[in-house]
Amino acid sequence: MRAGKTTKILLANDQNVVRQGLRQLLEREADFEVVGEAGNNLEATNLARELTPDVIIAEAHMSKMSGVEAIRRIKTEHPQTAILILTMDVEEEHIAELLRAGAAGCLLKNICSEELVQAIRSVRAGEFVSDRPLMQRLLKRAARGQPVAVDFGEHLTRRETEVLNLAAKGMSNRDIASYLGLTEGTVKGYFVKIFGKMGVGSRMEAVLEAVRRGWISPEDEQGEQIRRQR
């Protein structure tokens, strides 16, 4: 993110005290501006249309509209808006649905303030963020699904599969680029090709679908090596 560029943030949570706490925390950052607050998903979609925020920090469960529907509407009208989910919910299917709908990431509410600030900067830059244990549960859940017998050689190249596998380990575009000796732009280009071939619109959707099809594994030797190096 360029120096001096302000990130406009919309807070969506049904508890006023939580929104106030988040506002106080985020407004300590010189490049963050909280432009609005929503108490339910319908308000969030309306305010997203009116305020065009860069990032929406949303509660996983709110009233007036399902979170999945709200995310789909917002991403359809404002595809550049990144939606970051905060939750205590460990129900993998619900979280997976929110991510497939277009959320840029999901974090548990027990994260520290520094982690939240960094997560906002990351999703603003187009990265996917997730609590690592939650990510592993989602991947293992996808792996338990019925695999699809398809020759992935007809779909993804070896390099594209490698990039997707590293994304499944929670690595950012910058981390993947550094690990493979590529530029971030090249990694982003690989994701564009992966999305097109798989008919998906997000990193998380691509990862979950690849795990479901058996193209990549939630845990493998390469993943352990990466974690030891980081």
C-alpha positions as CSV (number, residue, x, y, z in Angstrom):
1,M,0.0,0.0,0.0
2,R,1.4,3.4,-0.9
3,A,2.4,5.8,1.8
4,G,-0.4,8.3,2.6
5,K,-3.1,6.2,1.1
6,T,-6.1,6.0,3.4
7,T,-8.0,2.7,3.9
8,K,-11.7,3.4,4.3
9,I,-13.3,0.9,6.7
10,L,-16.9,-0.1,7.4
11,L,-17.7,-1.9,10.7
12,A,-20.5,-4.4,10.6
13,N,-21.5,-5.9,14.0
14,D,-24.8,-6.1,15.8
15,Q,-23.2,-5.1,19.2
16,N,-22.7,-1.4,19.6
17,V,-19.9,-1.8,22.2
18,V,-17.9,-4.0,19.8
19,R,-18.2,-1.4,17.0
20,Q,-17.1,1.3,19.4
21,G,-14.1,-0.7,20.6
22,L,-13.1,-1.5,17.0
23,R,-13.4,2.1,16.0
24,Q,-11.2,3.3,18.8
25,L,-8.6,0.7,18.0
26,L,-8.5,1.3,14.3
27,E,-8.6,5.1,14.4
28,R,-5.2,4.9,16.1
29,E,-3.7,4.1,12.7
30,A,-3.0,7.2,10.7
31,D,-4.0,5.6,7.4
32,F,-7.2,4.0,8.6
33,E,-10.6,5.8,8.5
34,V,-13.8,4.3,9.8
35,V,-16.4,5.7,7.5
36,G,-19.5,4.0,8.9
37,E,-21.1,1.4,11.2
38,A,-23.8,-1.2,10.4
39,G,-25.8,-3.1,13.0
40,N,-27.1,-5.8,10.6
41,N,-26.3,-7.3,7.2
42,L,-29.0,-5.2,5.4
43,E,-27.5,-2.0,6.7
44,A,-24.0,-3.3,5.7
45,T,-25.0,-3.8,2.1
46,N,-26.7,-0.4,2.0
47,L,-23.8,1.4,3.5
48,A,-21.3,-0.4,1.3
49,R,-23.2,1.0,-1.7
50,E,-23.3,4.5,-0.2
51,L,-19.8,4.7,1.3
52,T,-17.7,2.3,-1.0
53,P,-15.3,1.2,1.7
54,D,-12.0,-0.5,1.0
55,V,-12.5,-3.0,3.8
56,I,-15.5,-4.2,5.7
57,I,-15.0,-5.9,9.1
58,A,-18.0,-8.1,9.6
59,E,-19.5,-10.4,12.2
60,A,-20.2,-13.9,10.9
61,H,-23.8,-13.9,12.2
62,M,-26.0,-10.9,11.9
63,S,-29.7,-10.3,11.3
64,K,-31.9,-9.0,8.4
65,M,-30.0,-11.0,5.8
66,S,-27.7,-14.0,5.7
67,G,-24.0,-13.2,5.7
68,V,-23.5,-15.2,2.5
69,E,-26.2,-13.2,0.7
70,A,-24.8,-9.9,2.0
71,I,-21.2,-10.8,0.9
72,R,-22.5,-11.8,-2.6
73,R,-24.4,-8.6,-3.0
74,I,-21.5,-6.4,-1.9
75,K,-18.9,-8.2,-4.0
76,T,-21.2,-8.1,-7.0
77,E,-21.6,-4.3,-6.7
78,H,-18.1,-3.5,-5.4
79,P,-15.7,-6.4,-6.3
80,Q,-12.7,-4.4,-5.0
81,T,-14.1,-4.2,-1.4
82,A,-12.4,-6.7,0.8
83,I,-14.6,-8.3,3.5
84,L,-12.9,-9.6,6.6
85,I,-14.9,-11.9,8.9
86,L,-14.4,-11.9,12.7
87,T,-16.0,-14.8,14.5
88,M,-16.0,-17.2,17.4
89,D,-17.9,-19.6,15.3
90,V,-15.9,-22.9,14.5
91,E,-18.7,-24.3,12.3
92,E,-16.6,-25.1,9.3
93,E,-19.4,-25.3,6.8
94,H,-20.7,-21.8,7.6
95,I,-17.3,-20.3,7.5
96,A,-16.6,-22.0,4.2
97,E,-19.8,-20.6,2.7
98,L,-18.8,-17.1,3.7
99,L,-15.4,-17.5,2.1
100,R,-16.8,-19.1,-1.0
101,A,-19.2,-16.1,-1.3
102,G,-16.2,-13.8,-1.5
103,A,-14.9,-12.9,1.9
104,A,-11.2,-12.1,1.9
105,G,-10.5,-13.9,5.1
106,C,-11.7,-15.1,8.5
107,L,-10.2,-14.5,11.9
108,L,-11.2,-15.6,15.4
109,K,-12.1,-12.8,17.7
110,N,-9.3,-13.7,20.2
111,I,-6.6,-12.2,17.9
112,C,-4.5,-9.4,19.2
113,S,-4.9,-5.8,18.0
114,E,-1.6,-5.9,16.0
115,E,-2.8,-9.0,14.1
116,L,-6.1,-7.4,13.2
117,V,-4.4,-4.2,11.9
118,Q,-2.0,-6.3,9.8
119,A,-4.9,-8.4,8.5
120,I,-6.7,-5.3,7.3
121,R,-3.6,-4.1,5.5
122,S,-3.2,-7.6,3.9
123,V,-6.8,-7.9,2.6
124,R,-6.5,-4.2,1.4
125,A,-3.5,-5.3,-0.6
126,G,-5.5,-8.2,-2.1
127,E,-4.2,-11.0,0.1
128,F,-6.2,-13.8,1.8
129,V,-5.9,-14.1,5.6
130,S,-7.1,-16.8,7.9
131,D,-6.5,-18.2,11.4
132,R,-4.1,-21.1,10.6
133,P,-5.9,-23.8,12.7
134,L,-9.3,-22.7,11.2
135,M,-7.8,-22.9,7.7
136,Q,-6.5,-26.5,8.4
137,R,-10.0,-27.5,9.7
138,L,-11.6,-26.1,6.5
139,L,-9.1,-27.9,4.3
140,K,-9.5,-31.2,6.1
141,R,-13.2,-30.9,5.9
142,A,-13.0,-30.3,2.1
143,A,-10.7,-33.4,1.8
144,R,-13.4,-35.5,3.4
145,G,-15.7,-34.8,0.6
146,Q,-16.2,-37.2,-2.3
147,P,-13.2,-36.7,-4.6
148,V,-13.8,-36.0,-8.3
149,A,-11.9,-38.3,-10.7
150,V,-10.4,-35.7,-13.0
151,D,-6.9,-35.5,-14.5
152,F,-5.6,-32.3,-13.1
153,G,-3.0,-32.2,-15.9
154,E,-5.8,-31.1,-18.2
155,H,-6.6,-28.2,-15.9
156,L,-3.6,-26.8,-13.9
157,T,0.1,-26.8,-14.9
158,R,2.6,-28.1,-12.4
159,R,3.6,-24.6,-11.4
160,E,-0.1,-23.5,-11.0
161,T,-0.6,-26.5,-8.7
162,E,2.5,-25.6,-6.7
163,V,1.3,-22.0,-6.3
164,L,-2.2,-23.2,-5.2
165,N,-0.7,-25.7,-2.7
166,L,1.4,-23.0,-1.1
167,A,-1.7,-20.8,-0.8
168,A,-3.4,-23.7,1.0
169,K,-0.6,-23.5,3.6
170,G,-1.6,-19.9,4.4
171,M,1.2,-18.2,2.4
172,S,0.6,-14.7,1.0
173,N,1.5,-13.8,-2.6
174,R,4.7,-12.2,-1.3
175,D,5.6,-15.3,0.6
176,I,4.9,-17.5,-2.4
177,A,6.9,-15.3,-4.7
178,S,9.9,-15.3,-2.3
179,Y,9.7,-19.1,-1.8
180,L,9.6,-19.8,-5.6
181,G,11.9,-17.0,-6.7
182,L,9.2,-15.2,-8.6
183,T,7.8,-11.7,-8.6
184,E,4.5,-10.9,-6.8
185,G,3.1,-9.9,-10.2
186,T,3.9,-13.3,-11.6
187,V,2.2,-15.1,-8.7
188,K,-0.9,-12.9,-9.1
189,G,-0.9,-13.8,-12.8
190,Y,-0.9,-17.5,-11.9
191,F,-3.9,-17.0,-9.7
192,V,-5.8,-15.3,-12.5
193,K,-5.1,-18.3,-14.7
194,I,-6.1,-20.7,-11.9
195,F,-9.4,-18.9,-11.3
196,G,-10.2,-18.9,-15.0
197,K,-9.5,-22.6,-15.4
198,M,-11.4,-23.6,-12.2
199,G,-14.3,-21.2,-12.7
200,V,-13.9,-19.7,-9.2
201,G,-13.5,-16.1,-8.0
202,S,-11.3,-16.3,-5.0
203,R,-8.2,-18.0,-3.5
204,M,-10.2,-19.7,-0.8
205,E,-12.7,-21.1,-3.3
206,A,-9.9,-22.4,-5.5
207,V,-8.1,-24.0,-2.6
208,L,-11.2,-25.7,-1.2
209,E,-12.2,-27.0,-4.6
210,A,-8.7,-28.3,-5.3
211,V,-8.6,-30.1,-2.0
212,R,-12.1,-31.5,-2.7
213,R,-10.9,-32.8,-6.1
214,G,-7.9,-34.3,-4.6
215,W,-5.4,-32.1,-6.5
216,I,-3.7,-30.9,-3.4
217,S,-3.6,-32.1,0.2
218,P,-4.3,-30.2,3.4
219,E,-1.1,-31.5,4.9
220,D,2.0,-32.8,3.1
221,E,5.8,-32.9,3.4
222,Q,6.2,-29.7,1.5
223,G,3.9,-27.8,3.8
224,E,5.9,-29.0,6.9
225,Q,9.1,-27.9,5.2
226,I,7.6,-24.4,4.5
227,R,6.5,-24.0,8.1
228,R,9.9,-25.0,9.4
229,Q,11.5,-22.3,7.2
230,R,9.2,-19.5,8.2
